[in-house]
Amino acid sequence: PVLLEVHDLPSGQVGPHWFRYFRDMKGKKRISVISRGLLDTLTEKFGAHFRSADVIMAPNGVELERYESMPSPEEARKTLNLKEAPTVVCSGHLYSGRGVDLFVELARQFEEQQVQFIWAGGKTEDVHTWQEKTKDISSLTFTGLIPNSAFPLYQAAADVLLMPYSREIGISSGMGNSAQVSSPMKMFEYLASGRAIIASDIAVFHEVLNEHNCVFCEPDQADKWK
């Protein structure tokens, strides 16, 4: 018996062939997908070859224990040696389509109001690139890689958490576009943190988010986000 867990569309020269092999193989098998959007796109590209009973819908999630007894934003900022000011945070990598340009533009526009913007995470080489581009914005900080265990504290330090994704979202390989199928880890972490969330209005995010737990904004439209 085989269980295939899928987080993105099969890609490269081997991926589609391997997926078709799994699709057509005999015997007991089930497929687990992280979003309805991913299942619909797989069906569109490869056909509806799985019985509904053999499809497991399992979005990404979060260990709620990590978010118990969250400090207040003021306490978290003090622990992290951040200045006491209205704080906007985005956590995660700096891959293409994650909204770094929008984040930077908002930091620039809110600099006079002394709102601090913090991007927690990111590979060293990406962080250096963005630090060089934004060295004139004193209210903007790129932390670089941090221990995964530290993410809840940075998210706790926020008054507002952003998911500023573009309409095309790159993946870790630098190829592909996950905007139709994505189930970002930060989405579940943000919800667990209990902070205000502003998210890009992308269809797949509506599988989890709604107008009662976040505010949606048009991707890449800085004026709407402001």
C-alpha positions as CSV (number, residue, x, y, z in Angstrom):
1,P,0.0,0.0,0.0
2,V,1.2,3.5,-0.9
3,L,0.3,6.9,0.4
4,L,1.6,9.8,-1.7
5,E,1.6,13.2,0.0
6,V,1.7,16.1,-2.5
7,H,2.5,19.8,-1.7
8,D,3.0,21.1,-5.2
9,L,2.4,20.1,-8.8
10,P,4.8,17.5,-10.2
11,S,7.6,19.3,-12.1
12,G,10.8,18.8,-14.0
13,Q,11.4,16.0,-16.5
14,V,10.7,13.2,-14.1
15,G,7.9,14.5,-11.9
16,P,5.0,14.3,-14.3
17,H,6.0,10.8,-15.5
18,W,6.4,9.5,-12.0
19,F,3.0,11.0,-11.0
20,R,1.3,9.3,-14.0
21,Y,3.0,6.0,-12.9
22,F,1.5,6.4,-9.5
23,R,-1.8,7.4,-10.9
24,D,-2.0,4.2,-13.1
25,M,-0.4,1.7,-10.7
26,K,-2.5,-1.2,-9.4
27,G,-3.0,-2.0,-5.8
28,K,-3.9,0.0,-2.7
29,K,-3.0,3.6,-2.8
30,R,-4.1,7.0,-1.5
31,I,-3.1,10.6,-2.2
32,S,-2.9,13.3,0.4
33,V,-3.0,17.0,-0.8
34,I,-2.6,20.2,1.1
35,S,-5.4,22.2,-0.6
36,R,-8.5,21.8,-2.7
37,G,-6.8,24.0,-5.3
38,L,-4.0,21.5,-5.6
39,L,-6.4,18.6,-6.1
40,D,-8.4,20.5,-8.7
41,T,-5.2,21.5,-10.6
42,L,-3.9,17.9,-10.5
43,T,-7.2,16.7,-11.8
44,E,-7.1,19.3,-14.6
45,K,-3.6,18.3,-15.7
46,F,-3.6,14.6,-15.1
47,G,-7.3,13.5,-15.0
48,A,-9.6,12.5,-12.2
49,H,-8.2,9.0,-11.6
50,F,-8.6,8.9,-7.8
51,R,-11.7,7.8,-6.0
52,S,-12.9,10.4,-3.5
53,A,-12.5,7.8,-0.7
54,D,-8.8,7.6,-1.6
55,V,-8.1,11.4,-1.5
56,I,-7.1,12.8,1.9
57,M,-7.4,16.6,2.2
58,A,-4.7,17.6,4.8
59,P,-3.8,21.3,4.8
60,N,-0.5,22.4,6.5
61,G,-0.9,23.1,10.2
62,V,0.8,24.3,13.4
63,E,1.7,23.0,16.8
64,L,-0.7,25.0,18.9
65,E,1.4,24.2,22.0
66,R,4.1,26.6,20.6
67,Y,1.5,29.4,20.8
68,E,0.2,28.9,24.3
69,S,0.8,31.7,26.8
70,M,1.8,34.2,24.0
71,P,3.4,37.4,25.4
72,S,1.8,40.7,24.5
73,P,3.4,42.6,21.5
74,E,5.1,44.9,24.0
75,E,6.6,42.1,26.0
76,A,7.7,40.2,22.9
77,R,9.4,43.3,21.5
78,K,11.2,43.8,24.7
79,T,12.5,40.2,24.7
80,L,13.7,40.6,21.2
81,N,15.4,44.0,21.9
82,L,13.1,45.7,19.4
83,K,12.1,49.3,19.8
84,E,8.7,50.0,21.2
85,A,6.7,51.1,18.2
86,P,3.8,49.9,16.0
87,T,5.2,46.8,14.4
88,V,4.4,45.0,11.2
89,V,5.9,41.5,10.7
90,C,6.2,39.0,7.9
91,S,7.9,35.6,8.5
92,G,9.4,33.2,6.1
93,H,11.8,33.0,3.1
94,L,12.4,35.7,0.6
95,Y,11.6,33.7,-2.6
96,S,10.1,35.3,-5.6
97,G,6.5,36.1,-5.3
98,R,6.5,36.3,-1.4
99,G,5.8,40.1,-1.6
100,V,9.1,41.5,-0.5
101,D,8.9,44.4,-2.9
102,L,5.4,45.3,-1.4
103,F,6.7,44.9,2.1
104,V,9.6,47.3,1.4
105,E,7.4,49.8,-0.3
106,L,5.0,49.9,2.7
107,A,8.0,50.3,5.1
108,R,9.1,53.3,3.0
109,Q,5.7,54.9,3.1
110,F,5.2,54.4,6.8
111,E,8.7,55.5,7.9
112,E,7.7,59.0,8.9
113,Q,5.0,57.5,11.2
114,Q,7.7,55.5,12.9
115,V,6.2,52.1,12.2
116,Q,8.8,49.4,12.2
117,F,8.7,46.6,9.6
118,I,10.4,43.3,10.4
119,W,10.9,40.4,8.0
120,A,11.8,37.3,10.1
121,G,13.7,34.6,8.2
122,G,15.4,34.3,4.8
123,K,18.6,32.8,3.4
124,T,21.7,34.8,4.1
125,E,22.4,35.7,0.4
126,D,18.8,36.9,-0.1
127,V,18.9,39.0,3.1
128,H,22.2,40.6,2.1
129,T,20.7,41.6,-1.2
130,W,17.6,43.2,0.4
131,Q,19.6,44.9,3.1
132,E,21.8,46.6,0.5
133,K,18.7,47.7,-1.5
134,T,17.0,49.1,1.6
135,K,19.8,50.6,3.7
136,D,18.1,54.0,3.4
137,I,15.0,52.8,5.3
138,S,15.9,52.9,9.0
139,S,12.6,51.4,10.1
140,L,13.0,48.1,8.1
141,T,14.8,45.0,9.4
142,F,15.6,41.7,7.8
143,T,16.6,39.3,10.5
144,G,18.0,36.6,8.3
145,L,17.7,33.0,9.3
146,I,16.4,32.4,12.8
147,P,15.7,29.2,14.7
148,N,12.3,27.8,13.8
149,S,11.5,27.9,17.6
150,A,11.8,31.7,17.5
151,F,9.1,32.3,14.9
152,P,6.2,32.5,17.5
153,L,8.1,35.2,19.4
154,Y,8.6,37.3,16.3
155,Q,5.0,36.8,15.3
156,A,3.9,37.7,18.9
157,A,5.9,41.0,18.5
158,A,3.6,42.1,15.7
159,D,0.6,44.3,15.8
160,V,-0.1,43.3,12.3
161,L,1.1,40.2,10.4
162,L,1.3,40.3,6.6
163,M,0.9,37.7,3.9
164,P,1.8,39.9,0.9
165,Y,2.0,37.2,-1.8
166,S,2.0,38.1,-5.5
167,R,-0.3,36.4,-8.0
168,E,2.7,34.2,-9.0
169,I,4.4,32.6,-6.0
170,G,7.8,31.0,-6.5
171,I,8.9,27.8,-4.6
172,S,12.2,26.9,-3.0
173,S,13.7,25.6,-6.2
174,G,13.2,29.0,-7.8
175,M,11.0,27.4,-10.4
176,G,7.3,27.0,-10.7
177,N,4.2,28.9,-9.4
178,S,2.3,27.7,-6.4
179,A,-0.3,30.5,-6.3
180,Q,-3.1,28.1,-7.3
181,V,-2.2,25.4,-4.8
182,S,-0.4,27.0,-1.9
183,S,-1.1,26.3,1.8
184,P,1.6,28.5,3.5
185,M,2.8,27.5,7.0
186,K,2.8,31.1,8.0
187,M,-1.0,31.3,7.5
188,F,-1.6,28.8,10.3
189,E,1.1,30.2,12.5
190,Y,-0.5,33.7,12.1
191,L,-3.9,32.4,13.0
192,A,-2.5,30.7,16.1
193,S,-0.7,33.9,17.2
194,G,-4.0,35.8,17.5
195,R,-2.7,38.9,15.8
196,A,-4.3,40.9,13.0
197,I,-3.7,39.5,9.5
198,I,-3.7,41.2,6.1
199,A,-3.4,38.7,3.3
200,S,-3.3,38.8,-0.5
201,D,-6.7,38.1,-2.1
202,I,-5.7,34.8,-3.7
203,A,-8.4,32.1,-4.3
204,V,-6.6,29.2,-2.5
205,F,-6.2,31.3,0.7
206,H,-10.0,31.5,1.0
207,E,-9.9,27.7,1.8
208,V,-8.7,28.7,5.3
209,L,-9.0,32.5,5.6
210,N,-12.1,34.6,5.5
211,E,-13.4,38.1,6.2
212,H,-13.8,37.1,9.9
213,N,-10.1,36.3,10.6
214,C,-8.2,38.5,8.2
215,V,-8.4,41.4,5.8
216,F,-7.9,40.7,2.1
217,C,-6.0,43.1,-0.2
218,E,-5.2,43.0,-3.9
219,P,-1.8,41.5,-4.6
220,D,1.0,44.0,-5.5
221,Q,-1.2,47.0,-4.9
222,A,0.7,49.1,-2.3
223,D,-2.0,51.8,-2.1
224,K,-4.6,49.2,-1.1
225,W,-2.3,47.7,1.5
226,K,-1.5,51.1,3.0
